[in-house]
Each structure stands twice: as C-alpha cells, then as structure tokens.
C-alpha cells in the first residue's frame, strides 16, 4: 500500500467515523436537512443519510465523496428505489450512479458549502442522479 493510499484510507475512516457517530445523528434531526433514504442491502431496513444536493426539475443530484465505498451508494447498487426529503417533503425516485459524469464539475451546480466539504474530504467522487416520480 502506497503512502497516498494509506492517507486516503485514514482520511476515509476518520471522516466516515465522525459522520456516522456525530454529524449524521445530529443533522438528521434538523427538519429541513435534505435526506436520502435507501433500503439497507443486508437488513432491508430504511437507511437515512443527510446529503447536500439540489433538485432540478424532476431530478435530484448529489455527489458521493467516496463513490462505491459509500454505504448509501452500495445500498443503491442493491436497490435503486429511494426517497429524498427536500425542504421537509418526501419524494420517491430511482437512483442512478453516473460514473461517466464529471463529478467535480457537477459540484459547481450544487449547494456551495456542501460541495466545498465534498471536495475537501472526498477521494473518489461519484455523481448520483435520482429521477423523482412524485
């Protein structure tokens, strides 16, 4: 394992541990925090993850910091049916992983603060588009 690989792995573990234990439990409680709800690939239970993204028409766009290492991305791979809470309202949809999309360019069209955080901590950016059905 190269020094850069060890650094990325350390960064991944540190950030995801903080998000899981501190950040996500707190932000999930905020009434207007945008949430992505997937179905747990092992448990079958709903899994809610705070995300920063933007609704554009009947699509909702996000960028995952860790690509296919993100738990919600792995859940989407198992079952792309999701719900997204935007401005306090839930919407059903189907998520698509867009490996060919330029995730760094996509971040420029998403909320500025979240995009800055994703760029700062992310090591394998991946665009996710949710086609909303309601």
ABEGO torsion letter per residue (X at the ends): XBAAAAAAAAAAAAAAAAAAAAAAAAAAABAABBBBBBBBAAAGBBBBBBBBBBBBEABBBBBBAAEAABAAAAAAAABABBBBBBGGBBBBBBBBBBAABBAAAAAAABBAAAAAAAAAABABBBBBBBBBAX
